[in-house]
Amino acid sequence: MPQDRHVGAFRRLTPRPYARARVLLFPHGGGSASYYRPWAAAAPWDVEFLAAQYPGREDRYSDPVPAKLQGVAAALAADLTDGADGPPLPTVLFGHSMGAVVAYETARRLTAAGEPPTALVVSGHPAPQLTRPGRVHLGSDEELIEELRRTEATHRDILDNTALIQAFLPIIRADYRLSETYRPAPGARLRTPVTVLYGDRDPEIHAWEAEGWREVTDGACELRTFAGGHFYLEEHRDAVIDLLTTRARKASEASAISWPSAP
């Protein structure tokens, strides 16, 4: 694989030149590709983790945020199907919170283009058809900050820094708008197997909302619960990375493509 650090809007945080499969990571609302830097560093030699960089943050700070979440997914899917990164690798998609539905919508577009992912792993979000509407994005700055405290979506050192949080609020508000106005359009179901992860104390998703993910695919659907709240990922990162690596390696083993040996 090329050694550049970009694949369109995806960031190759820690290159794995002999990778036989890849995992694409989709950040939560208000998050950026750098959130997944420790994940990419922990990946084994044969699996490369790439993180999506949504518009409006970090090196894409000046890029406008689309009006709809589907616009974000369409652009990401286009980056993956243009052939600029060489032959396709078996690909697993993972998204947390808002990233779960961005990953799902990206999977729909990849499937329609004839390049379906080998697995979809979603975390901390109700099934698309059960997405909760909301008005947080219409509230005051103070109300938005209180919501961030409630969900623990932003570190306290940022929330308590007035100048810093004011710089972040526009993109956080835009992401809440994307999430709270999202409605899945009718279309074909996925064939990709889906794995649903969530914390047992997460107020953002209930068991029946996790079960609803079974409706999006004709493939298998597995649910796994972790101890913790909405950001159980912080405590169980290694377990989630291991799950994603296992999915990717199974996809690689099932692939008929031959890969070079490691040095």
C-alpha positions, 0 to 999 in steps of 0.5 A: 500500500502507498505510504502517504498519510491520506486516503481522501478524507481518511487519515493513515495515522500509523501506516502498516505497509504489509496490511492484509486488511483494514479497519476504517474508524468513524469518530463520534460527534465533535470528534476527529481522526486523532481520537483514534491515534492510539488505536492505530498505533496498537494495530498489528502489522497485518491490519491497518486502522484508518480514521475518517476526518470529517469536515470542519476540524483539524486539517479540514477546519475550513471545509464546510459541514454538509447539511445532512449526515448522508452528505458526509457519508457520500463523500467518504464512500466516494474516497474509498471507491475512486481506486486511488489507493490501489487494490481494495483490501478486505474492509471493516467499518467501525463507528461510535455514537454519530460515527455509527450511523456515518459508518452505516450510511457509508456501508450502504454506499459501498454496497451499492457501488459493488464494494461492500465492507466485510463487516460493520461494527457499530457502537453506542447508537440506536439502530438507524430507524430508531434514531432519536430526534433532538433539539440540542443543536438549537439550544444556547451555548450553555445548554450545549455545554451541559449536554457535553458534560452529561454524555462525557463526550468532551474532556473536562479540561476543554469544557472548563476552558472558556476560550477553548470550548468556544472554539469547539462549539460551532463544530459540536453544534453542527454535529448535533444537527447532523445527528438530530436531523438524521433519518435513514432513506429507504433502500436495500438492506445490507448483506454485511454482518453487523456487530453492535457494541454498547455500554450497559449504563449508556443513556443514549442506547437501550437494549431494544434500540441495539436489537433494532440493528438486526433490521438493517442487514440480511447478514448475521447480527451480534450484540455485545455489552460492556460495563460502562457509560456512553464512552465505555471505549475509554475503559475497554479500548483494548477489547474493542481493538481486539474484536476489530482485529479479529473481524479484519483477519477473518475477512483477510483469510476469506479473501482470495487476494494474495499479499506479500509476506512481512520482511 
